[in-house]
Amino acid sequence: MKKMLAAAVSRVLSRVARKPASSVLVASCNYSNDATFEIKKCDLYQLEEGPPVTTVLTREDGLKYYRMMQTIRRMELKADQLYKQKFIRGFCHLCDGQEACCVGLEAGINPTDHVITSYRAHGLCYVRGLSVGAILAELTGRRGGCAKGKGGSMHMYAKNFYGGNGIVGAQGPLGAGGQIFEAYNMAALWKLPCIFVCENNLYGMGTSAERAAASTDYYKRGHFIPGLRVDGMDVLCVREAMRFAADYCRSEKGPIVMELQTYRYHGHSMSDPGVSYRTRQEIQNVRSKSDPIMLLKDRMVNSKLATVEEFKEIDVEVRKEIDDAAHFATTDPEPPLEELGHHIYCNNPPFEVRGASQWIKFKSLS
């Protein structure tokens, strides 16, 4: 009888005290707080020295970078799904495969720094502080979008982030023009902290860079402006290169060009299947050998900065965040038609905006 009672009590206590297996494993691990890694040396142009070839990664930063890259990856895959379900219409340029560029760039600068980019902007929007819900809702044209549903894929904005620009190369003169406005004269522009970043994913729409360019050394295209070419698939390499470039500019040495060699898994846009000008095998080779999320994960596991089980837990949390954001983006109401003319100017008095015909008028409000 005593044995039976003891066994029953033991079963009850085991149910109360039981923890998930992964949590028990994580709690029992002896983590390293940081680790030193070798990174690829950058190619330099008109520079005597470049970024370091080794860097220290802390456990905290590594987990943060992994979560951010995984969130961008899952967000873009969800956008693909919503586009095919016709919740998203029009242009939609996805950046899955290029996550290390977005996360590494943000890790190398300050939140108060100003950023402007081209049309493949979703990842940069996220690292600049926009929520997944605000990004997906903008893609579906809902009121909860970061531009109130009026901007779409190529026109998203956040604090110190100025888009998202639909015209190829438009971010260059717009960004430089903003700097000139602050400097008041062209001579002062040379000493402003401008970093011109080129994300070279090896294709211009459906044409390979090798076929389209006389010289694919884009980091040398500034001619009199120094440049460096960076492994854009390694978040640590991008981070160190961005830190170097930021320090270079802040020390009033002038602007600098940075070419990030990267790769996009999707086609140029959602209307491009992406396999008519490159093979599926080429894409798979990049995924299996150079995927930025896989590279960071392997580094951290092999250096005892984290466990596989811990990454699995992050993946589960990210998937839930993306699913919740997608639900919001598909159920939030669209902006009312009468607001179509709002926010054209920031401080002008109201005026009428003509619609699709001369009989349709919308009231413009700032």
N, C-alpha and C positions, 0 to 999 in steps of 0.2 A: 504493500500500500504506500509506504514512504517513497519507494522508487518511482511508482506511478505519479505521485504528487510532485516529486522533484522534476520529473520529466515534463509534466504539464506546465509548471512554473517556468522552466527553462524555455519552453516553446513560446510562452507569452512574452517573456523578457526579450527573446530574440526578435520577435515581431516589432516590439516597441523600439528597440535600440538599432534595428537594422537600417543601414544606409545604402544608397545605390552603390553598386560595385565600383563604378568609375570614381565616385567621390572618395571612397575608401582608398583607392589606389592613388588618387591625386594627393590626398592628405599624407600618405606615407612616403611620398617621393622627396628626395633631397635635391632641390633645384639649385642650379647655379644662378647667381644674380646677374651675371653678364658673361660675355664671351667675345673674343677677338677673332675677326674673320678677314681673310684676304679678299680683295675685290679687284676686278679687272682694271688695268691701267687705262686711263683715258688718252685718246689721241689729241694732241695739242696743235694749235695754230697760233703763231705769234705770241706764244706764252713761254716763259723760261721754266716755269714750274706749274704743276697741276694739282688736282685733288690727291689725297693720300691713297695708298694701295692697300692699307689695312684700316679697319674700323672696329669700334667696340659697339656691340648691341646689348642693351639691357633686356632682361626678361620682360619688364613692363612695356618697353617700347616695341619689342618683338610681337607680343600678344596684341598690342594696339594696331600695329601695321597689318598683322594677319586679319584681324577682325574687319578693318577698313577695306582691305583688298577683297576679302570674301563678300562683304556687303555690296561692293561695286559690282562684282561678278554676278551675284545672285540678282541684283537689281536690273542689270542689263538683260539677263536671261528672262526675267519676268516681263521686261519691256518687249522683248521679242514675242513672248506668248500673248501679251495684250494687243500687240500690233496684229498678229495673225487672227485674233478674235475680233478685230476691228474696233476695239476700244480706243486705240491710237490711230490717228490718220495723218497723212502728209509725210513730210520728211522725218526720218528717225535714224540717226547715226550712232551706233553702239560702240563701246570702247573695251569690251571684254578681251583680255589678252594684254591690255595696256595699263593694267591697274598699278604696276610699280611706278609708272610715270607720274600718275596723279598723287599717290601717297608719298612717294619719295620727294617730289617737288614741294609739297606742303610741309613735309618734315624738315626741309632745309631752309625754310623762310619763316618769317614772323606772321602771326595773324593780322597784324596791322599793315602788312605789305599789300600792294595793289596788284591784281591779276586780271588779265583779259585773255580770251582764247578764241578759237575758231568754232566750228559747228559740232565737233565731237566732244561735247562739254559735260555730259552727265557725271562722270567721275570727278572732275574738278569741282562741279557744283556741290557734290557731297563732301569732299574734303574741305571745302571752304565754309561749310557749316550748315548747308541745307539738309533737311531731313529727307529720308527716302520717300515719305508720304508726300511732301511738297514737290519733289521731283516727278514722281509718277503721276500725281494729280495734274501737274502742268502738262505732262505728255498726253493725258486724256482730256485736257481742256476743261478742267473743273475749277470752281471758285477757290478751292483750297490750294491750288498750285502756287508756286513761288512768284509767278507773274500773273496771278489771278486767272489762269487759264487762257491768256491771250498771247503768250509767247511761244509755247510749244518746245520742241526738242532743241532748237538752235538759239533760243532767246530766254535764257534763265539768268537770274541775277541774285546776288547775296551781298552782304556787307563786304566792302573792298573787293568785290568780284563783279566785273562789268560785261559778263556774257562770254560765250555764246554769241557768235556773229555768223550769219548765213552766207556772207560773201567771202569767197576764198581770199585769204590774205588781208581781210578788212581789219583784223585785230592789230596789225602792224601800225598803220597810220593812225588808227584811233587811239591805241595805247601811247604811241609816241606823241601824238597831238595833245593828249592829256598832260604828258610830262612837259611839253613845250609851254602849255598854258601856265603850269606851275612855275616854270623857269623864266618865262617872259621873253626869252631870246634864244636863238639857235646855238649861240656859243655856249650858253650854260647847259644846253641839253647834253653836250658831250660828257659832262661830269655828273649827270644824273644817274642813279642806280638802275639802269635798264638791262634786263636779261631777256634776250630774244631766244625762245625755246622752240626748236623744230622737232616735232615727233615724227620721225621717219619710220613708218610701218611698212616700208619697201614697195608700196603701191600708191600711185596717184589715181584714185578711183579704180579703174580696171586695167591700168597700164603699169607695168613694173618700172621701178626707178631706173633700172639699167637700160631700158628701151627709151625712156623719156628724157633723160638728162645727159648732157655732154660730160658732166662731172657729178658724181654722186657724193662728193665730199662737201656736204651741205654746211658743215661747220666752218668751211673756208669761204663761204659765199659772202661773208661780210667784207671781204677784201682787206680794208684797213682796220677792221674790227677783229680783235682776237676771238678765237673760238675753241671749243673742245667737243669731242665726240664721246658719248657715254653709252654704256650698256643699259638700255632702257628696260630690260627684263629683270634687272636686279635692283630691288628697292633700296638696298644699302648703297649701291654704286650711285644711284640717282640722288639719294640724300646727301652723300658726301660731295658730289659734283655741284649740287645746288648750294650747299654751304660755302663751297669755294667761290662759286660765281657771285653769291650775295656779298661775301666779304670783299671780293675784288671790286665790285661796284660801289659798295659803301665807303671804300677807302679812296674814292674819287679817281680811280684809274680809268674810268670811262665805261662804256657798254661792253657787253660780251655776248657771243652767240653760243648756244648749247644745242647740239644735235643728239637726240635720244633715239638710239636704234631699238625699235620695238616691233610689235606684230599684232595685227588685229585678227581675231578668230572669225568674226562676222565679215560679210561683204562691206563695201563702201557705205551703203545704206541698206535699209530693209528691202528696197526694191532690187538689190543686187545679191544673187545667191552666193557669190564669192568663189565659185569653183569653175567658172568658164575661162579664167585666165591664170589659174593656179590649180594644182591637184589637191585632192583630199589628203593624199599621203604627205604633201608638204605641210599642210595644217597640222596633221597628226604628229609629225616629227617635231614641230615646235612645241606642241602640247606636252609631248612625252619627255623632251629634253630641256626646255627653256621656260616652262610655265612659271610666272613670277610667284604665284601662291605656293606652288609645290617646292620651289627653290628655298623660300623662306622657311616653310614648314620643316623640310629636311634638315636645314641648318640648325634650327632650334632643337629638334629632337636629338640629333646626333651630338649636340653640345650640352644636352641635359638642361636646356632652358625651359622646356615644356615636354609634355607627353602627348602621344597620339590621342589618348582618351580626352585630354583637355581640349585639343583642337576639335574633336568630335562634338563636344559640348558647345563650343563656340558656333560650330556649323548649325546645330539645332536651333540655337538662339537667333542666329542670323536668318534662317529660313522663316521662323515665326515673325520676325520683324518685317521681312519682305512680304509675307502673306497678309499681314495686317495692313501694311501700306497699300498693297494692291486692292484690298477690300475698300479702303478709304477712297482710292483713286477711281474706283468704278461705281461708288454709291454717292459720293459728294455731288451736289447739284452743279449744273453748268451755270456760268454767269448769265444773267438776264440780258435779253437783246438790247434793252435801253441803255446798258452800260457799254455798248460797243465803242462809243466815241469817247469814253472816259480816258484820262491819263495820256492824252496825246501831247499836251504841254503841261509843265509843272505849275505854272502860275498865271496863265492867260485867262481872261474873262470867258464865260461860256459863248460858244458859237455853234452853228449848225454844220454837220458833216453829211455830205451827200451819200446815200446808200447805193445799191446796185442800179437804181434808176433815179431819175430826177424827182420823182414823187416821194421817194423814201428819204427821210431826214433823221439824223441822230443828233442828240445834244451832246456837245463836247464839254466835259468838266475836267478840271485839273485834279 
